[in-house]
Amino acid sequence: MIRTAFILAAVAMTAPAVAAHAQRPVSYEEERARQENNLIMTHPIAGRQNNLWHDYETDVAEARQELRKDLADVTDSEDRRDAWEEYRSELVDARYDYVKEMKEKGYRVGRARIAP
């Protein structure tokens, strides 16, 4: 019984924080960064796990770590927007560099388009 009461109290204390977070408006920069986040490559081009792939993975991990650090240090909405824009930019650069270098080695990036 005491354990249940403790759990309910813990949930009650976190509910306002979750509700406040859910109501926070999402900036344009954050929206674009989240879209870019969905484009992170999960598999190496042509299945080649070479140094270029590992560099890409490292760049993505560093971008995520930097975003967490930057978001922890924000003091206003401008800082938050800057953090998200920097994250998006780093993801774009990492993917561009990886794809470019793999193309130079002769590997192609496949794309498929489905017409309605």
C-alpha positions as CSV (number, residue, x, y, z in Angstrom):
1,M,0.0,0.0,0.0
2,I,2.8,2.4,0.9
3,R,4.6,1.5,-2.3
4,T,1.5,2.3,-4.4
5,A,1.1,5.7,-2.6
6,F,4.7,6.5,-3.3
7,I,4.4,5.7,-7.0
8,L,1.2,7.8,-7.3
9,A,2.9,10.7,-5.6
10,A,5.9,10.5,-7.9
11,V,3.6,10.4,-10.9
12,A,1.6,13.4,-9.6
13,M,4.8,15.4,-9.2
14,T,6.0,14.7,-12.7
15,A,2.7,15.2,-14.4
16,P,2.8,19.0,-14.4
17,A,6.3,19.0,-15.8
18,V,5.3,16.7,-18.6
19,A,2.2,18.8,-19.3
20,A,4.3,22.0,-19.3
21,H,6.7,20.4,-21.7
22,A,3.9,19.2,-24.0
23,Q,2.5,22.8,-24.2
24,R,5.8,24.4,-25.1
25,P,5.6,25.7,-28.6
26,V,8.1,24.2,-31.0
27,S,10.3,26.6,-32.9
28,Y,10.9,26.5,-36.6
29,E,14.6,25.6,-35.9
30,E,13.6,22.7,-33.7
31,E,11.1,21.4,-36.2
32,R,13.7,21.5,-39.0
33,A,16.3,19.8,-36.7
34,R,13.8,17.1,-35.9
35,Q,13.2,16.5,-39.6
36,E,16.9,16.3,-40.2
37,N,17.2,13.9,-37.3
38,N,14.9,11.6,-39.1
39,L,17.3,11.5,-42.0
40,I,20.2,10.2,-40.0
41,M,21.7,7.3,-41.8
42,T,21.3,4.0,-39.9
43,H,23.3,1.8,-42.3
44,P,26.5,2.5,-44.2
45,I,26.4,3.2,-47.9
46,A,26.8,-0.1,-49.9
47,G,27.1,-1.9,-46.5
48,R,30.7,-0.7,-46.2
49,Q,31.6,-0.1,-42.5
50,N,34.8,1.8,-43.2
51,N,36.5,4.7,-41.4
52,L,34.2,7.1,-43.2
53,W,31.1,5.4,-41.7
54,H,32.6,5.4,-38.3
55,D,33.5,9.1,-38.7
56,Y,29.9,9.8,-39.6
57,E,28.6,7.9,-36.6
58,T,31.0,9.8,-34.4
59,D,29.9,13.2,-35.9
60,V,26.3,12.3,-35.2
61,A,27.0,11.3,-31.6
62,E,29.0,14.5,-31.0
63,A,26.2,16.6,-32.4
64,R,23.7,14.9,-30.1
65,Q,25.9,15.4,-27.1
66,E,26.5,19.0,-28.0
67,L,22.7,19.6,-28.3
68,R,22.1,18.1,-24.9
69,K,24.8,20.3,-23.4
70,D,23.5,23.4,-25.2
71,L,19.9,22.8,-24.2
72,A,20.9,22.4,-20.6
73,D,22.6,25.8,-20.7
74,V,19.8,27.8,-22.4
75,T,18.6,31.0,-20.8
76,D,16.0,32.2,-23.3
77,S,14.2,31.1,-26.5
78,E,17.0,32.5,-28.7
79,D,19.5,30.2,-27.1
80,R,17.2,27.3,-27.6
81,R,16.7,28.1,-31.3
82,D,20.4,28.6,-31.8
83,A,21.1,25.2,-30.2
84,W,18.6,23.4,-32.5
85,E,19.9,25.2,-35.6
86,E,23.5,24.3,-34.7
87,Y,22.4,20.6,-34.3
88,R,20.6,20.6,-37.6
89,S,23.6,22.2,-39.3
90,E,26.0,19.6,-37.9
91,L,23.8,16.7,-39.0
92,V,23.6,18.2,-42.5
93,D,27.4,18.7,-42.7
94,A,28.1,15.2,-41.4
95,R,25.8,13.5,-43.9
96,Y,27.1,15.7,-46.8
97,D,30.7,14.9,-46.0
98,Y,30.1,11.2,-45.6
99,V,28.1,10.9,-48.9
100,K,30.6,13.1,-50.8
101,E,33.6,11.0,-49.6
102,M,31.9,7.7,-50.4
103,K,31.0,9.0,-53.9
104,E,34.7,9.8,-54.4
105,K,35.5,6.2,-53.6
106,G,33.0,5.1,-56.2
107,Y,30.0,4.2,-54.0
108,R,26.6,5.5,-54.9
109,V,23.7,6.5,-52.6
110,G,20.5,4.9,-53.6
111,R,17.2,6.8,-53.7
112,A,13.7,5.7,-54.6
113,R,10.8,7.8,-55.5
114,I,7.3,6.6,-55.5
115,A,4.9,8.6,-57.7
116,P,1.2,8.7,-56.7
